Amino acid sequence: MSLHPGRTAGWVAILFFVAGGIGLGCAFLGSFGQFGLLARTERAVIVFDHPIGGLRAGAAVTFHGAMLGRVERVGLDADPQHARTLIPVIVRIQPERIHMVQAEAALSPHQMLARLVRDGLQAELHTASLVTGRVGIDLDVVPGPAPPPHPGLSDLPEIPAHESRLAILRRTLTTLPIHRMAAEWRQAAHEGRKITQDLDASLPPVRASVLATASAAQTAAATAATARKQLEADWHTTRTAITRARTTARQQVHDRSTEIHAVTRDTSAALAAARQVHSDLNTPDDALKTDMQAAQRDIAAGGAALHDAARTIRHAPGVLLTGVR
């Protein structure tokens, strides 16, 4: 069965038309896509000196989460002399997508990348997806000193790299002495159980001693309270007796002072009479002499009695309060 020549030409024209459309579409996407042929990109190298966790070609390169480029190639340079391994990662990015505030003039991608690196552009690994474990590179401007460069690894401009917080945490966890810490924890738990057992064994006697001491303290407190009440009662009685004795003494002193005043008056009168008698002696007669002799005897007797009273008062002053018994 043979095809008609006109129909064959039609099919060929259709095939050429479809192929041309596909080619034009691919050319359009390749020329005007985000990383097409007409896109202005710049290649750079990022050197990691720590594990990259499965980073591979085609991984995304972002700046604060915004797509900036992709990884082209992941290399591996071993340096046995210095006991280290360097991982140069070549990326293709669009630096001009980062708009520089207050830029003096338009910069080329190469100049823009150099300017960003000079201003502190650094790279770090980040987990693009926790489900699939895809790893990407995130760029950011970090203040402070940059990590040292690695000259001689590549002719491309180098973007400094630093470890992310997650990588530092992972490295810290992997370097922790887990077994030694677990052994110390077990030892601490054993010591804790031993201390608990010792406390269980020693606390009952201590508790009994504390209770006995508390009971003795309560008894002593009750005894002290009773003694204080008794002392207060005795002091009240003593104070009342002292007050009463002081009042009685004042009354006795008052009474005896009255008697002393009376004796003083009598003595003054006797002295006045004696003076009168002495004056009368200048003209004595028989009767007067007789009376004078009697008066002298009375005065001598009164003086002796007064002398005895004064001596008694001098040796026993309390007689003024209690009187002569």
C-alpha positions as a Markdown table, in Angstrom:
| # | Residue | x | y | z |
|---|---|---|---|---|
| 1 | Met | 0.0 | 0.0 | 0.0 |
| 2 | Ser | 1.6 | 3.3 | -1.0 |
| 3 | Leu | 0.8 | 6.7 | 0.3 |
| 4 | His | -0.3 | 9.5 | -1.9 |
| 5 | Pro | 2.5 | 12.0 | -2.6 |
| 6 | Gly | 0.4 | 15.0 | -1.5 |
| 7 | Arg | -0.6 | 13.4 | 1.7 |
| 8 | Thr | 3.0 | 12.5 | 2.5 |
| 9 | Ala | 4.1 | 16.1 | 1.9 |
| 10 | Gly | 1.3 | 17.2 | 4.3 |
| 11 | Trp | 2.5 | 14.9 | 7.1 |
| 12 | Val | 6.1 | 16.1 | 6.6 |
| 13 | Ala | 4.9 | 19.8 | 6.9 |
| 14 | Ile | 3.0 | 19.0 | 10.1 |
| 15 | Leu | 6.1 | 17.3 | 11.6 |
| 16 | Phe | 8.3 | 20.3 | 10.7 |
| 17 | Phe | 5.7 | 22.7 | 12.1 |
| 18 | Val | 5.5 | 20.8 | 15.5 |
| 19 | Ala | 9.3 | 20.5 | 15.7 |
| 20 | Gly | 9.7 | 24.2 | 14.9 |
| 21 | Gly | 7.2 | 25.1 | 17.6 |
| 22 | Ile | 9.0 | 22.9 | 20.2 |
| 23 | Gly | 12.3 | 24.4 | 19.2 |
| 24 | Leu | 10.9 | 27.9 | 19.5 |
| 25 | Gly | 9.5 | 27.2 | 22.9 |
| 26 | Cys | 12.7 | 25.7 | 24.2 |
| 27 | Ala | 14.6 | 28.7 | 22.8 |
| 28 | Phe | 12.2 | 31.1 | 24.4 |
| 29 | Leu | 12.5 | 29.4 | 27.8 |
| 30 | Gly | 16.2 | 29.1 | 27.5 |
| 31 | Ser | 16.6 | 32.8 | 26.6 |
| 32 | Phe | 14.2 | 34.4 | 29.0 |
| 33 | Gly | 14.0 | 32.0 | 31.9 |
| 34 | Gln | 15.4 | 32.8 | 35.3 |
| 35 | Phe | 18.8 | 31.2 | 34.4 |
| 36 | Gly | 18.5 | 31.1 | 30.6 |
| 37 | Leu | 21.1 | 32.0 | 28.1 |
| 38 | Leu | 20.3 | 35.7 | 28.3 |
| 39 | Ala | 20.4 | 35.8 | 32.1 |
| 40 | Arg | 23.4 | 37.6 | 33.5 |
| 41 | Thr | 24.9 | 35.1 | 35.9 |
| 42 | Glu | 28.2 | 34.8 | 37.7 |
| 43 | Arg | 30.1 | 31.7 | 38.8 |
| 44 | Ala | 31.8 | 31.6 | 42.2 |
| 45 | Val | 33.3 | 29.0 | 44.5 |
| 46 | Ile | 32.4 | 28.3 | 48.1 |
| 47 | Val | 34.9 | 26.2 | 50.0 |
| 48 | Phe | 33.6 | 24.1 | 53.0 |
| 49 | Asp | 35.9 | 22.5 | 55.5 |
| 50 | His | 33.2 | 20.6 | 57.3 |
| 51 | Pro | 30.7 | 17.9 | 56.1 |
| 52 | Ile | 28.1 | 19.2 | 53.6 |
| 53 | Gly | 25.5 | 16.6 | 54.4 |
| 54 | Gly | 24.5 | 15.4 | 50.9 |
| 55 | Leu | 24.8 | 18.7 | 49.0 |
| 56 | Arg | 24.7 | 17.9 | 45.2 |
| 57 | Ala | 24.7 | 19.6 | 41.9 |
| 58 | Gly | 21.4 | 21.4 | 41.2 |
| 59 | Ala | 20.8 | 22.3 | 44.8 |
| 60 | Ala | 19.3 | 25.7 | 45.4 |
| 61 | Val | 21.4 | 28.8 | 46.3 |
| 62 | Thr | 19.2 | 31.3 | 48.1 |
| 63 | Phe | 19.6 | 34.7 | 49.8 |
| 64 | His | 17.3 | 35.0 | 52.8 |
| 65 | Gly | 15.1 | 32.3 | 51.2 |
| 66 | Ala | 14.9 | 34.1 | 47.8 |
| 67 | Met | 16.2 | 32.0 | 44.8 |
| 68 | Leu | 19.5 | 33.3 | 43.6 |
| 69 | Gly | 21.1 | 30.4 | 41.7 |
| 70 | Arg | 22.1 | 26.8 | 41.8 |
| 71 | Val | 25.0 | 24.5 | 42.5 |
| 72 | Glu | 26.9 | 23.5 | 39.4 |
| 73 | Arg | 29.5 | 21.1 | 40.8 |
| 74 | Val | 30.7 | 19.7 | 44.1 |
| 75 | Gly | 34.4 | 18.9 | 44.3 |
| 76 | Leu | 36.6 | 17.2 | 46.9 |
| 77 | Asp | 40.2 | 18.1 | 47.7 |
| 78 | Ala | 42.0 | 16.0 | 50.3 |
| 79 | Asp | 45.1 | 17.6 | 52.1 |
| 80 | Pro | 46.8 | 14.7 | 54.0 |
| 81 | Gln | 49.7 | 17.0 | 54.8 |
| 82 | His | 47.5 | 19.2 | 56.9 |
| 83 | Ala | 45.1 | 16.4 | 57.9 |
| 84 | Arg | 42.1 | 18.2 | 56.4 |
| 85 | Thr | 39.6 | 17.9 | 53.5 |
| 86 | Leu | 38.3 | 20.8 | 51.6 |
| 87 | Ile | 35.1 | 20.7 | 49.5 |
| 88 | Pro | 35.0 | 23.4 | 46.8 |
| 89 | Val | 31.4 | 23.9 | 45.6 |
| 90 | Ile | 31.0 | 25.9 | 42.3 |
| 91 | Val | 27.7 | 27.8 | 42.1 |
| 92 | Arg | 26.1 | 30.0 | 39.4 |
| 93 | Ile | 24.2 | 32.9 | 40.8 |
| 94 | Gln | 22.7 | 36.3 | 39.8 |
| 95 | Pro | 24.3 | 38.9 | 42.1 |
| 96 | Glu | 22.5 | 41.7 | 40.4 |
| 97 | Arg | 19.2 | 40.4 | 41.8 |
| 98 | Ile | 20.5 | 41.8 | 45.1 |
| 99 | His | 19.8 | 45.6 | 44.9 |
| 100 | Met | 22.5 | 47.6 | 46.6 |
| 101 | Val | 21.1 | 50.6 | 48.5 |
| 102 | Gln | 22.7 | 53.9 | 47.7 |
| 103 | Ala | 24.9 | 52.3 | 45.0 |
| 104 | Glu | 27.1 | 54.9 | 43.1 |
| 105 | Ala | 26.6 | 53.4 | 39.7 |
| 106 | Ala | 25.4 | 50.2 | 37.9 |
| 107 | Leu | 27.8 | 47.3 | 38.5 |
| 108 | Ser | 28.4 | 44.2 | 36.5 |
| 109 | Pro | 27.7 | 40.8 | 38.0 |
| 110 | His | 31.4 | 40.3 | 38.7 |
| 111 | Gln | 31.7 | 43.7 | 40.4 |
| 112 | Met | 28.5 | 43.2 | 42.3 |
| 113 | Leu | 29.7 | 39.8 | 43.6 |
| 114 | Ala | 33.1 | 41.4 | 44.7 |
| 115 | Arg | 31.2 | 44.2 | 46.4 |
| 116 | Leu | 29.0 | 41.8 | 48.3 |
| 117 | Val | 31.9 | 39.7 | 49.4 |
| 118 | Arg | 33.7 | 42.8 | 50.6 |
| 119 | Asp | 30.6 | 43.9 | 52.5 |
| 120 | Gly | 30.4 | 40.5 | 54.4 |
| 121 | Leu | 28.6 | 38.1 | 52.1 |
| 122 | Gln | 29.0 | 34.6 | 53.5 |
| 123 | Ala | 27.5 | 31.2 | 52.8 |
| 124 | Glu | 26.2 | 28.4 | 55.0 |
| 125 | Leu | 24.5 | 25.1 | 54.5 |
| 126 | His | 20.8 | 24.8 | 55.4 |
| 127 | Thr | 18.2 | 22.0 | 55.2 |
| 128 | Ala | 15.9 | 22.8 | 52.3 |
| 129 | Ser | 13.4 | 20.1 | 53.3 |
| 130 | Leu | 13.2 | 18.2 | 56.6 |
| 131 | Val | 11.1 | 15.5 | 54.9 |
| 132 | Thr | 13.4 | 14.7 | 51.9 |
| 133 | Gly | 16.6 | 15.8 | 53.6 |
| 134 | Arg | 17.6 | 18.1 | 50.7 |
| 135 | Val | 20.4 | 20.4 | 51.5 |
| 136 | Gly | 20.9 | 23.9 | 49.9 |
| 137 | Ile | 23.2 | 26.9 | 50.4 |
| 138 | Asp | 21.9 | 30.1 | 51.9 |
| 139 | Leu | 23.8 | 33.4 | 51.5 |
| 140 | Asp | 23.7 | 36.3 | 53.9 |
| 141 | Val | 25.6 | 39.4 | 54.8 |
| 142 | Val | 27.3 | 38.7 | 58.2 |
| 143 | Pro | 29.0 | 41.5 | 60.2 |
| 144 | Gly | 32.4 | 41.0 | 61.6 |
| 145 | Pro | 35.6 | 39.3 | 60.4 |
| 146 | Ala | 35.1 | 36.8 | 57.6 |
| 147 | Pro | 36.6 | 33.2 | 57.6 |
| 148 | Pro | 40.1 | 33.0 | 55.9 |
| 149 | Pro | 40.1 | 32.4 | 52.1 |
| 150 | His | 41.5 | 29.4 | 50.3 |
| 151 | Pro | 43.8 | 30.7 | 47.5 |
| 152 | Gly | 44.9 | 28.3 | 44.8 |
| 153 | Leu | 41.8 | 26.1 | 44.8 |
| 154 | Ser | 40.0 | 27.9 | 42.0 |
| 155 | Asp | 40.3 | 30.9 | 39.7 |
| 156 | Leu | 36.7 | 31.9 | 40.5 |
| 157 | Pro | 35.9 | 34.5 | 43.1 |
| 158 | Glu | 35.4 | 32.9 | 46.5 |
| 159 | Ile | 32.5 | 33.4 | 48.8 |
| 160 | Pro | 33.5 | 32.7 | 52.5 |
| 161 | Ala | 31.6 | 29.9 | 54.2 |
| 162 | His | 30.9 | 29.4 | 57.9 |
| 163 | Glu | 29.1 | 26.6 | 59.9 |
| 164 | Ser | 25.4 | 27.0 | 60.5 |
| 165 | Arg | 24.0 | 26.9 | 64.0 |
| 166 | Leu | 22.5 | 23.5 | 63.2 |
| 167 | Ala | 25.8 | 22.1 | 62.1 |
| 168 | Ile | 27.6 | 23.5 | 65.2 |
| 169 | Leu | 24.9 | 21.9 | 67.4 |
| 170 | Arg | 25.2 | 18.6 | 65.5 |
| 171 | Arg | 29.0 | 18.7 | 65.9 |
| 172 | Thr | 28.7 | 19.6 | 69.5 |
| 173 | Leu | 26.3 | 16.7 | 70.1 |
| 174 | Thr | 28.6 | 14.3 | 68.3 |
| 175 | Thr | 31.6 | 15.3 | 70.3 |
| 176 | Leu | 29.9 | 15.1 | 73.7 |
| 177 | Pro | 31.2 | 12.3 | 75.9 |
| 178 | Ile | 27.9 | 10.5 | 76.1 |
| 179 | His | 29.2 | 7.3 | 77.5 |
| 180 | Arg | 31.2 | 9.0 | 80.2 |
| 181 | Met | 28.3 | 11.2 | 81.1 |
| 182 | Ala | 26.0 | 8.2 | 81.2 |
| 183 | Ala | 28.4 | 6.5 | 83.5 |
| 184 | Glu | 28.6 | 9.5 | 85.7 |
| 185 | Trp | 24.8 | 9.8 | 85.8 |
| 186 | Arg | 24.6 | 6.1 | 86.8 |
| 187 | Gln | 27.1 | 6.6 | 89.5 |
| 188 | Ala | 25.2 | 9.7 | 90.7 |
| 189 | Ala | 22.0 | 7.7 | 90.7 |
| 190 | His | 23.7 | 4.9 | 92.7 |
| 191 | Glu | 25.1 | 7.5 | 95.2 |
| 192 | Gly | 21.6 | 9.1 | 95.4 |
| 193 | Arg | 20.0 | 5.7 | 96.2 |
| 194 | Lys | 22.7 | 5.0 | 98.8 |
| 195 | Ile | 22.1 | 8.4 | 100.4 |
| 196 | Thr | 18.4 | 7.7 | 100.4 |
| 197 | Gln | 18.9 | 4.4 | 102.1 |
| 198 | Asp | 21.2 | 6.0 | 104.7 |
| 199 | Leu | 18.6 | 8.6 | 105.3 |
| 200 | Asp | 15.9 | 6.0 | 105.7 |
| 201 | Ala | 18.1 | 4.2 | 108.3 |
| 202 | Ser | 19.2 | 7.3 | 110.2 |
| 203 | Leu | 16.1 | 9.5 | 110.1 |
| 204 | Pro | 13.9 | 7.5 | 112.5 |
| 205 | Pro | 16.4 | 7.8 | 115.5 |
| 206 | Val | 16.9 | 11.4 | 114.6 |
| 207 | Arg | 13.2 | 12.0 | 114.4 |
| 208 | Ala | 12.7 | 10.3 | 117.8 |
| 209 | Ser | 15.5 | 12.4 | 119.3 |
| 210 | Val | 13.9 | 15.6 | 117.8 |
| 211 | Leu | 10.5 | 14.6 | 119.2 |
| 212 | Ala | 12.1 | 14.0 | 122.6 |
| 213 | Thr | 13.9 | 17.3 | 122.5 |
| 214 | Ala | 10.7 | 19.1 | 121.5 |
| 215 | Ser | 8.8 | 17.4 | 124.3 |
| 216 | Ala | 11.5 | 18.4 | 126.8 |
| 217 | Ala | 11.5 | 21.9 | 125.4 |
| 218 | Gln | 7.7 | 22.1 | 125.9 |
| 219 | Thr | 8.0 | 20.8 | 129.5 |
| 220 | Ala | 10.8 | 23.3 | 130.2 |
| 221 | Ala | 8.7 | 26.1 | 128.7 |
| 222 | Ala | 5.7 | 25.1 | 130.8 |
| 223 | Thr | 7.9 | 25.0 | 133.9 |
| 224 | Ala | 9.4 | 28.4 | 133.1 |
| 225 | Ala | 5.9 | 29.8 | 132.6 |
| 226 | Thr | 4.8 | 28.5 | 136.0 |
| 227 | Ala | 8.0 | 29.8 | 137.7 |
| 228 | Arg | 7.4 | 33.2 | 136.1 |
| 229 | Lys | 3.9 | 33.4 | 137.3 |
| 230 | Gln | 5.0 | 32.3 | 140.8 |
| 231 | Leu | 7.8 | 34.9 | 140.7 |
| 232 | Glu | 5.4 | 37.6 | 139.6 |
| 233 | Ala | 3.1 | 36.7 | 142.5 |
| 234 | Asp | 6.0 | 36.7 | 145.0 |
| 235 | Trp | 7.2 | 39.9 | 143.7 |
| 236 | His | 3.8 | 41.5 | 144.0 |
| 237 | Thr | 3.5 | 40.3 | 147.6 |
| 238 | Thr | 7.1 | 41.5 | 148.4 |
| 239 | Arg | 6.4 | 44.9 | 146.8 |
| 240 | Thr | 3.2 | 45.2 | 148.8 |
| 241 | Ala | 5.1 | 44.4 | 152.0 |
| 242 | Ile | 7.8 | 46.9 | 151.1 |
| 243 | Thr | 5.3 | 49.6 | 150.4 |
| 244 | Arg | 3.5 | 48.8 | 153.7 |
| 245 | Ala | 6.8 | 48.9 | 155.7 |
| 246 | Arg | 7.8 | 52.1 | 154.0 |
| 247 | Thr | 4.5 | 53.7 | 155.0 |
| 248 | Thr | 4.9 | 52.4 | 158.6 |
| 249 | Ala | 8.4 | 53.7 | 158.8 |
| 250 | Arg | 7.4 | 57.1 | 157.6 |
| 251 | Gln | 4.6 | 57.2 | 160.3 |
| 252 | Gln | 7.1 | 56.0 | 163.0 |
| 253 | Val | 9.6 | 58.7 | 162.0 |
| 254 | His | 6.8 | 61.3 | 162.1 |
| 255 | Asp | 5.7 | 60.2 | 165.5 |
| 256 | Arg | 9.2 | 60.0 | 167.0 |
| 257 | Ser | 10.1 | 63.4 | 165.5 |
| 258 | Thr | 7.1 | 64.8 | 167.4 |
| 259 | Glu | 8.3 | 63.2 | 170.6 |
| 260 | Ile | 11.9 | 64.5 | 170.0 |
| 261 | His | 10.5 | 68.0 | 169.5 |
| 262 | Ala | 8.6 | 67.8 | 172.8 |
| 263 | Val | 11.8 | 66.6 | 174.6 |
| 264 | Thr | 13.7 | 69.5 | 173.0 |
| 265 | Arg | 11.1 | 72.0 | 174.2 |
| 266 | Asp | 11.2 | 70.5 | 177.8 |
| 267 | Thr | 15.0 | 70.6 | 177.8 |
| 268 | Ser | 14.9 | 74.2 | 176.6 |
| 269 | Ala | 12.4 | 75.0 | 179.4 |
| 270 | Ala | 14.6 | 73.3 | 182.0 |
| 271 | Leu | 17.7 | 75.2 | 180.8 |
| 272 | Ala | 15.7 | 78.5 | 181.1 |
| 273 | Ala | 14.7 | 77.5 | 184.6 |
| 274 | Ala | 18.3 | 76.7 | 185.4 |
| 275 | Arg | 19.4 | 80.0 | 184.2 |
| 276 | Gln | 16.7 | 81.7 | 186.3 |
| 277 | Val | 17.9 | 79.7 | 189.3 |
| 278 | His | 21.5 | 80.6 | 188.6 |
| 279 | Ser | 20.5 | 84.3 | 188.6 |
| 280 | Asp | 18.6 | 83.9 | 191.8 |
| 281 | Leu | 21.6 | 82.4 | 193.5 |
| 282 | Asn | 23.3 | 85.7 | 193.5 |
| 283 | Thr | 21.0 | 86.6 | 196.5 |
| 284 | Pro | 20.7 | 83.3 | 198.3 |
| 285 | Asp | 19.0 | 82.7 | 201.7 |
| 286 | Asp | 18.5 | 79.6 | 203.8 |
| 287 | Ala | 15.2 | 78.7 | 202.2 |
| 288 | Leu | 16.5 | 79.5 | 198.8 |
| 289 | Lys | 19.6 | 77.5 | 199.4 |
| 290 | Thr | 17.5 | 74.6 | 200.4 |
| 291 | Asp | 15.4 | 74.9 | 197.3 |
| 292 | Met | 18.4 | 75.4 | 195.2 |
| 293 | Gln | 20.0 | 72.3 | 196.5 |
| 294 | Ala | 16.8 | 70.4 | 195.8 |
| 295 | Ala | 16.7 | 71.9 | 192.3 |
| 296 | Gln | 20.4 | 71.0 | 191.7 |
| 297 | Arg | 19.6 | 67.4 | 192.7 |
| 298 | Asp | 16.6 | 67.4 | 190.4 |
| 299 | Ile | 18.7 | 68.9 | 187.6 |
| 300 | Ala | 21.5 | 66.4 | 188.1 |
| 301 | Ala | 18.9 | 63.6 | 188.1 |
| 302 | Gly | 17.3 | 65.0 | 184.9 |
| 303 | Gly | 20.7 | 65.4 | 183.3 |
| 304 | Ala | 21.7 | 61.9 | 184.1 |
| 305 | Ala | 18.4 | 60.6 | 182.6 |
| 306 | Leu | 18.8 | 62.8 | 179.5 |
| 307 | His | 22.4 | 61.5 | 179.2 |
| 308 | Asp | 21.2 | 57.9 | 179.4 |
| 309 | Ala | 18.5 | 58.6 | 176.8 |
| 310 | Ala | 21.0 | 60.2 | 174.4 |
| 311 | Arg | 23.4 | 57.3 | 174.9 |
| 312 | Thr | 20.5 | 54.8 | 174.3 |
| 313 | Ile | 19.5 | 56.6 | 171.1 |
| 314 | Arg | 23.1 | 56.8 | 169.9 |
| 315 | His | 23.6 | 53.0 | 170.4 |
| 316 | Ala | 20.1 | 52.0 | 169.1 |
| 317 | Pro | 18.6 | 54.6 | 166.8 |
| 318 | Gly | 15.7 | 52.2 | 166.1 |
| 319 | Val | 14.4 | 53.0 | 169.6 |
| 320 | Leu | 12.9 | 56.2 | 168.1 |
| 321 | Leu | 10.7 | 53.9 | 165.9 |
| 322 | Thr | 9.9 | 51.1 | 168.3 |
| 323 | Gly | 10.1 | 52.9 | 171.6 |
| 324 | Val | 11.7 | 51.6 | 174.8 |
| 325 | Arg | 10.5 | 48.2 | 175.8 |
